[in-house]
Amino acid sequence: MSDKYLDPANTLEIIDQCKAAPTLGAVLELVNRTFPGWVVTFLEGYSADYPGLTWNWEQVCATSKSQPAQVMIVDSIQFEKTHTLLRTFAEVFTTSGFSVRRKTEMGFCDKCRRAIPVRAVYDRMHRDTLERGRIPVKWSTRCTGCE
């Protein structure tokens, strides 16, 4: 596990700056200054092939009284006590309508740039009887509508 996202000595100061940021763009700038490379990319949403992912995202947004914005692909999400700042950044974006996902969990269709689970996540979803029939029969790096 990498130490590049450990809380810096000035974590509390950065959290205060995050709270005082006037826009999400300003928070993103703070993220990029603090943890360059943590944000990998933004995608417009999930592939229509995975309606359960979109439904879950909408439920999180309803809880936080936000609207779905984008899928935010990040390098890593850590939940240890030594990663308070990373969790704070993820929470700010999540409560603002972003679906924050690790790059090891989500890829994207190279045609429409919608999020698609990587093979290992697809395999777990496929084994889950609740998801059968709600995901493609066969995994692909492209949406079924884009093939």
C-alpha positions in Angstrom: 0.0 0.0 0.0 1.3 3.4 -1.0 2.1 6.1 1.6 1.6 8.9 -1.0 -1.9 9.7 0.4 -1.0 9.8 4.1 -2.3 12.8 6.1 0.3 15.6 5.8 1.4 17.5 9.0 -1.0 20.4 8.0 -4.1 18.2 7.5 -6.3 20.3 9.8 -5.3 23.5 8.0 -6.1 21.9 4.6 -9.5 20.7 5.9 -10.2 24.2 7.0 -9.3 25.4 3.5 -11.6 22.8 2.0 -14.5 24.0 4.2 -13.8 27.6 3.2 -13.5 26.9 -0.5 -16.1 28.9 -2.5 -16.6 26.2 -5.2 -16.0 22.6 -6.0 -13.5 23.8 -8.5 -11.5 25.4 -5.7 -11.7 22.1 -3.7 -10.5 20.2 -6.8 -7.5 22.7 -7.0 -6.8 22.0 -3.4 -7.0 18.3 -4.0 -4.6 18.5 -7.0 -2.1 20.6 -5.0 -2.2 18.3 -2.0 -2.4 14.9 -3.7 -1.3 15.4 -7.4 -2.5 12.5 -9.5 -5.2 11.3 -7.1 -8.0 12.4 -9.4 -7.6 10.3 -12.6 -10.6 11.4 -14.7 -14.3 12.3 -14.7 -16.9 10.3 -16.6 -20.5 11.4 -17.4 -22.1 8.4 -15.8 -22.3 4.6 -15.7 -23.0 2.5 -18.7 -26.6 1.8 -19.3 -25.6 -1.9 -19.1 -25.3 -1.5 -15.3 -28.5 0.1 -14.1 -27.8 -1.0 -10.5 -24.8 1.2 -10.3 -26.8 4.2 -11.4 -29.6 3.4 -9.0 -27.1 3.1 -6.1 -25.6 6.5 -7.1 -29.0 8.1 -7.2 -29.8 6.8 -3.7 -26.6 8.2 -2.3 -27.4 11.6 -4.0 -31.0 11.5 -2.5 -29.5 11.0 0.9 -27.2 13.9 0.5 -29.9 16.0 -1.2 -27.7 16.4 -4.3 -28.1 15.5 -8.0 -25.8 13.0 -9.8 -22.9 15.0 -11.3 -20.2 12.7 -12.7 -18.3 9.5 -11.9 -15.0 10.6 -10.4 -12.3 8.0 -10.9 -9.5 8.3 -8.3 -6.2 6.5 -7.8 -7.1 5.2 -4.4 -9.5 5.4 -1.5 -8.2 4.6 2.0 -10.2 4.3 5.2 -7.4 4.1 7.8 -7.1 6.8 10.4 -3.9 8.0 8.7 -5.9 9.0 5.6 -8.4 11.5 7.1 -7.8 14.1 4.4 -8.3 11.7 1.6 -11.6 10.6 3.1 -12.6 14.2 3.6 -12.0 15.0 -0.1 -13.9 11.9 -1.2 -16.8 12.8 1.1 -17.0 16.4 -0.2 -17.3 15.2 -3.7 -19.7 12.3 -2.8 -22.1 14.7 -1.0 -21.9 17.0 -4.0 -23.3 14.4 -6.3 -20.1 12.6 -7.6 -19.7 8.9 -7.5 -16.2 8.5 -6.3 -14.7 5.2 -7.5 -11.2 3.7 -7.5 -9.5 3.2 -10.9 -9.0 -0.5 -9.9 -12.8 -0.8 -9.8 -13.9 1.1 -12.9 -12.8 1.4 -16.4 -14.8 3.1 -19.2 -16.1 2.5 -22.6 -13.7 4.1 -25.1 -16.6 5.1 -27.4 -19.0 6.8 -25.0 -16.8 7.3 -21.9 -19.3 5.9 -19.5 -18.0 3.9 -16.5 -17.8 0.1 -16.8 -16.8 -2.2 -14.0 -13.4 -3.9 -14.5 -13.5 -7.6 -15.0 -13.0 -8.6 -11.3 -15.9 -6.3 -10.2 -18.1 -7.6 -13.0 -17.4 -11.2 -11.9 -18.4 -10.4 -8.4 -21.6 -8.7 -9.6 -22.3 -11.7 -11.9 -22.1 -14.1 -9.0 -24.6 -12.0 -7.1 -28.0 -13.4 -8.0 -29.7 -10.0 -7.4 -27.6 -8.6 -10.3 -28.2 -11.4 -12.8 -30.3 -10.1 -15.7 -29.4 -6.6 -14.8 -25.9 -6.7 -16.2 -24.6 -8.0 -19.5 -24.2 -11.8 -19.9 -20.6 -11.3 -21.0 -18.1 -8.7 -19.7 -16.7 -6.2 -22.2 -14.7 -3.1 -22.2 -17.5 -1.4 -24.2 -21.2 -0.8 -23.6 -23.4 -3.2 -25.5 -24.8 -0.2 -27.4 -21.3 0.9 -28.4 -20.0 -2.5 -29.7 
